Amino acid sequence: MSLFNCVDREIGRFGSQVQIVQDGRRIETRAFVEPLRYRNKIYIGGEYRMLGMQRREKYLYVGKSAHRLTENKSVIESHGEKYLVKRCETYYVKDTPVYEWAILVPYGEDRKDEYETDAV
């Protein structure tokens, strides 16, 4: 069994039911959506959230590579919550896409982008 088939099968087997909404389409699929904890702070700007201060929670998405996401456009719905895709990448092994990876923020909140641009 190829790595692609194994990853795709395990996401389908253990991932949660999610809906991806983009370009007026709704796609039903399975994926992992989990909070990024403090141990992951290097990936989310290195800031701890102070109690009573501005909400800065972020979530990690890992889903099937067949469903590509678009930054600041794709919305993920899971367990009654909605999230906006802020950053996304496709993970490849050689030239084969294996899974889609994204950083999500709660949908509907006015948020500035806390990531540095890739522009030089």
Backbone torsions as a table, in degrees:
resi	resn	phi	psi	omega
1	MET	NA	135.4	-178.8
2	SER	-75.7	160.0	177.9
3	LEU	-58.8	-42.7	179.3
4	PHE	-57.2	-49.5	-179.0
5	ASN	-63.0	-37.3	-180.0
6	CYS	-66.1	-47.7	180.0
7	VAL	-64.0	-45.5	-179.7
8	ASP	-60.4	-43.5	179.7
9	ARG	-64.2	-42.8	-178.1
10	GLU	-70.2	-35.8	174.2
11	ILE	-62.7	-44.1	178.0
12	GLY	-65.1	-32.4	-177.3
13	ARG	-80.5	-42.5	-172.7
14	PHE	-110.8	-13.5	-179.5
15	GLY	-72.2	161.0	177.1
16	SER	-84.3	157.5	174.9
17	GLN	-69.9	126.1	178.2
18	VAL	-134.6	160.5	172.2
19	GLN	-120.6	134.7	174.9
20	ILE	-106.9	123.9	179.3
21	VAL	-114.1	119.9	176.6
22	GLN	-160.7	143.8	-180.0
23	ASP	53.1	37.4	177.6
24	GLY	75.4	6.2	179.6
25	ARG	-109.9	149.9	176.0
26	ARG	-120.7	121.0	-178.5
27	ILE	-112.7	124.7	176.0
28	GLU	-91.8	127.3	179.7
29	THR	-155.4	-171.8	176.3
30	ARG	-122.3	145.9	-179.9
31	ALA	-163.3	170.1	173.5
32	PHE	-100.8	129.9	173.9
33	VAL	-130.3	118.7	-178.5
34	GLU	-144.0	152.8	178.9
35	PRO	-66.0	143.9	170.3
36	LEU	-83.6	120.8	-176.9
37	ARG	-86.5	174.1	-180.0
38	TYR	-57.8	-30.3	-179.2
39	ARG	-63.8	-19.0	-179.7
40	ASN	-97.2	16.3	-171.5
41	LYS	-60.3	-25.1	179.7
42	ILE	-61.7	-27.9	-177.9
43	TYR	-87.7	-11.0	-173.9
44	ILE	-125.3	30.1	172.9
45	GLY	96.6	-2.6	174.1
46	GLY	68.4	26.4	-178.6
47	GLU	-112.6	133.4	171.2
48	TYR	-85.5	149.7	177.8
49	ARG	-91.0	124.6	177.2
50	MET	-84.7	139.5	179.8
51	LEU	-59.6	136.2	178.9
52	GLY	81.7	-0.3	-178.9
53	MET	-100.5	-173.9	-178.0
54	GLN	-57.3	139.5	178.1
55	ARG	-73.2	131.2	-180.0
56	ARG	-133.9	21.7	-176.2
57	GLU	-67.5	147.8	179.0
58	LYS	-134.9	159.4	-175.4
59	TYR	-131.6	150.4	177.1
60	LEU	-100.6	135.4	176.7
61	TYR	-119.0	131.5	171.0
62	VAL	-131.4	118.6	-176.9
63	GLY	-140.5	179.9	-177.3
64	LYS	-66.7	141.8	-177.7
65	SER	-69.3	-15.2	178.9
66	ALA	-68.1	-19.5	-177.1
67	HIS	-113.2	89.3	-178.8
68	ARG	-73.8	143.2	-179.3
69	LEU	-106.1	160.9	178.4
70	THR	-125.6	127.8	-178.7
71	GLU	-60.9	136.2	177.6
72	ASN	62.1	12.6	176.8
73	LYS	-128.8	-42.9	-177.6
74	SER	-72.3	137.4	176.7
75	VAL	-119.2	131.8	179.0
76	ILE	-106.6	128.7	175.7
77	GLU	-113.4	126.4	-178.1
78	SER	-153.6	133.2	178.0
79	HIS	50.7	41.5	177.0
80	GLY	77.4	5.9	179.5
81	GLU	-114.1	155.3	177.2
82	LYS	-121.2	140.1	-178.0
83	TYR	-134.0	145.6	175.9
84	LEU	-101.2	136.3	177.5
85	VAL	-77.1	119.1	178.7
86	LYS	-97.3	-37.8	177.2
87	ARG	-140.3	141.6	176.6
88	CYS	-149.5	151.2	177.8
89	GLU	-147.3	154.1	172.7
90	THR	-102.3	128.6	178.9
91	TYR	-88.8	126.4	-178.1
92	TYR	-114.0	147.1	165.4
93	VAL	-119.2	118.5	-168.1
94	LYS	56.2	-120.2	-179.7
95	ASP	-108.9	14.1	-177.2
96	THR	-103.1	122.6	175.4
97	PRO	-68.4	132.3	-175.1
98	VAL	-107.4	-45.6	177.0
99	TYR	-156.6	163.7	177.8
100	GLU	-103.0	133.9	-176.4
101	TRP	-122.4	138.2	-179.6
102	ALA	-151.7	155.2	169.9
103	ILE	-104.3	128.6	-177.4
104	LEU	-114.9	152.5	171.0
105	VAL	-127.4	154.5	176.8
106	PRO	-55.1	137.1	-176.3
107	TYR	-75.6	142.2	171.5
108	GLY	94.9	-7.4	178.3
109	GLU	-92.7	142.8	175.8
110	ASP	-74.0	113.0	-175.9
111	ARG	-132.2	141.0	171.4
112	LYS	-88.7	154.5	178.9
113	ASP	-79.4	119.6	-175.5
114	GLU	-92.7	6.5	-179.0
115	TYR	-97.8	152.1	175.1
116	GLU	-79.3	146.4	178.0
117	THR	-76.3	161.8	177.4
118	ASP	-86.2	-5.4	-177.7
119	ALA	-66.8	143.2	179.6
120	VAL	-104.3	NA	NA
